Amino acid sequence: MSNAVPSTLRTVLADRIRTRGLAVDAALVAGGAVFTGLMAQVEVPMWPVPITGQTLAVVLVGATLGARRGALSMLVYGLAGLAGLPFFAGWTGGLSSLALPSFGYVIGFIPSAAAIGWLARRDWDKRFFRATAAFTLASAIPFVTGLPYLAIALANLGLPHSLGVVLAEGLYPFVIGGVAKALIAAGVLPLAWRAIGRRSR
């Protein structure tokens, strides 16, 4: 009788930690939220949406922790920021962040982390070209919520909010950076797996 683990049940990086349990999972989730908060401060200030390191953090956290823990980590990140911790760009936080035109992207971090975590558990993070495709897809997900939120926020501020304006302000400036972040993540994760493989020999 074979004891092989089906490909759909393969591990993510966090599963390689020797000590497991609820406390470890909670620490991983919290650590992912803190890491994302720190990466939010790697910022090119722009308005209405700044360029930050958050998206890179989101895909790395999701791929490392898996879908459930990754999504939960992003939920904790968003709630902690709304509770007042300075987790958002520019060391900001609080309920007033809901009025920011960029907050829709933060909402999108949750499904983005879940998607890359789901793909990582199916080995999409172990080879560069597949990882690039997976991380590019996950990096695009925050725009699904970010762009409509941006349009509504601009309208509430009495500013132009046509499709062209929203795309010019909330999508086009981030395409090159998004691809670059996907390439960085696609390089880092396979290297991490190789390092773990060498240590386990």
C-alpha positions, -999 to +999 in steps of 0.1 A: +000+000+000+015+033-010+021+061+015+028+087-011+011+121-004-012+132-032+000+164-050-031+182-038-020+177-002+016+187-005+031+210+021+039+247+020+070+261+036+054+267+070+045+230+072+082+222+074+084+237+109+091+208+133+069+221+161+033+224+151+001+234+168-024+262+174+002+284+190+026+280+162-001+287+136-011+318+156+025+330+157+028+325+119-004+344+112+007+373+134+042+372+119+027+375+084+006+404+094+036+422+110+058+415+080+031+430+057+029+460+079+066+466+077+066+461+039+039+487+037+065+512+048+087+504+017+069+532-001+070+555-030+045+582-019+018+587-045-018+599-044-044+584-045-026+550-043+010+548-031+035+522-044+045+499-015+060+465-008+027+452+005+019+431-026+052+413-024+046+406+013+011+393+006+022+367-020+052+356+001+030+352+032+003+334+013+027+310-004+046+303+028+016+298+051-009+283+027-044+295+018-061+295+052-033+308+073-023+333+046-058+347+042-062+349+080-029+367+083-041+393+058-074+396+077-054+402+109-033+427+091-063+447+079-082+446+113-050+455+132-045+485+110-081+496+114-078+491+152-051+517+151-018+499+147+004+518+122+004+489+097-007+509+066+016+529+043+032+559+060+028+543+095-009+551+095-038+532+109-073+536+124-108+535+111-102+567+091-082+544+068-115+532+054-119+565+037-086+562+019-089+556-019-063+528-015-081+507+011-098+485-014-064+470-022-060+460+014-093+441+012-080+423-019-050+411+000-072+384+017-083+366-015-048+372-030-031+354-001-057+326-003-052+321-040-014+319-039-016+297-009-039+273-027-015+273-057+016+268-035+001+237-019-001+223-054+036+230-060+032+262-081+059+279-059+087+254-065+097+262-102+105+296-114+082+298-145+051+283-128+058+305-097+060+336-119+026+328-134+011+321-099+025+352-083+015+374-112-021+361-109-022+366-072-007+401-075-035+410-098-063+400-075-062+431-052-071+452-082-104+435-084-115+452-052-090+481-053-102+497-085-140+498-077-131+511-042-109+537-057-137+549-080-162+552-051-136+570-030-128+595-057-165+601-063-171+607-026-143+633-027-159+650-057-130+641-079-131+627-115-137+589-113-143+577-148-129+544-159-100+560-176-091+580-145-094+550-122-072+529-145-046+557-149-045+563-111-050+528-098-037+503-123-012+515-150+014+529-125+016+495-108+019+471-137+057+471-140+062+470-103+037+442-099+056+421-125+089+429-108+075+418-074+061+386-089+096+378-104+112+385-070+088+361-052+092+335-080+130+336-074+128+336-036+104+307-030+121+281-052+154+290-036+139+285-002+126+251-011+160+241-024+177+252+007+152+232+028+158+202+006+195+204+011+192+206+049+168+176+050+192+153+032 
